[in-house]
Amino acid sequence: SRPLSSVCRIIFIYKYKFNGVLHYISLHDVYYFESQHRIINMFCINGVHQFYDKLDNIEKEIDEIYPCFLRANKSYYINFNYIINYTGSLVALKGDLEIKISKKYKESFDEKYEKIILTWYT
């Protein structure tokens, strides 16, 4: 298997469907996914895209191919590449957004965050 640092630099394409049309986007261009009931807002370099799905499904699908996203809480799944600060219970992303890490996801978030840091910077 490839080291995590090189995997995070490979271009992975995410495919989603909205209004019957397939769309494709590089996962590196995705800042984060936000779930609002059944609607997913995918915040990207080129704007916000919406489609219907569950965040659990997206997390499962992306984790298999692109290990650089972290689940912060029931509503947010964020790209490590856009984290500018992490203070234990809050993550600051580019664009002045702060996302709270819930107790449910805290341990797995920390483990994955540390794995990415140790792989990239040691």
N, C-alpha and C positions, 0 to 999 in steps of 0.2 A: 504494500500500500504506500501511497505517497505521503510525505510529511505534510502536516496540516498547513504550514505556511505556503507551500506551493499550491495546495488545493485551493486556498482562498484567493489565489491570483488567477486561476484558470477561469475562463468564461463559461458559466453554466446558464443555460436558458430555461426560464420558467414559462410554462404554457398554461394559459387559463382561457376560459370561455365566458363571454358576456354577450347577451342578446343573440346567441347562436353563432357568434363569430369567434374563431380562435385568435388569440393574441400571444405574442412571444416577447419576452423581455429578459435581458441579462440580469441574473440575480445580484451581480455586483452593483447594478444601477438602482437597486431597491434599498431605500433607507430602512423601512419597516413595514410590517403589516399590522393593521388595526382592525379588530373585529367589532362590529356593531350589530348585534343579533346575528342574522344570517348574511349580512353584507360585509364583505371584506374591502377595506380601503387599503390599497397598496401605494404607499408614498415613495415616489421615485425621483430620480434626477430630472426627468421630463414631465413631472406632474403627478396627479393622483389618478389611479385607475380603480374602478370598482367592479366587483363581480360577486357572485353568490358562492359561498362555501363555508366550511367550519375551520377555524384556526388550527384545531387539532389535526385535521386532514393535511393542511398546508405544512405544518411543522413536521409531520411524519414523512411526507413526500420530500421536502427539502433536506431534512437531516440525513437522508440516505445518500444525497449527492453533493451537498454543499454545507460543510460543518461550521460555517461562520455566522449562523443565526442563533440567537438566544431567546428563549421564552422568558419574558419578564413577569407576566401576569396573565389572567384569562383573556385579556384584550390585545396584548402587544407581543409581537415576535420581531425582534430587531436584529439588524445587521451589525456585527461587531465592527466592521470597517468604518462605521459612522459614529461610533461612541467616542466622545471627547473627554468624558469624565465619569468615573464610577465611584460612589462614596458609600457603598455598603447596602443602602436601601433605595438609592436614586441613581438613575443613569441619565446623563446629559448627552443629547445627540446634537450633531450639527444642525443649525437652524433654531437654536434656543428652546428645544423641547426637552422636558424632563419627564421621565417615566419611572413610576414607583415599582420596585421589585416586591412582589407579594410573598408572604411567608411560604405559601405552597410551592413556589418556584425558586425560592432563594437558594437552596442547597444545590440544585442542578444548575442554576445560573452561575453560581460561584465556581463550581467544578469545571464547567465548560469554558467560562471566562479565563480561569487560571490555565487550563490546558492550551488555549489559544495563545495567551501571553508567554507561557513557558516555551511553546513550540517556536514562536516568532522571535523571541528576544533572548534566548539562551543558547 
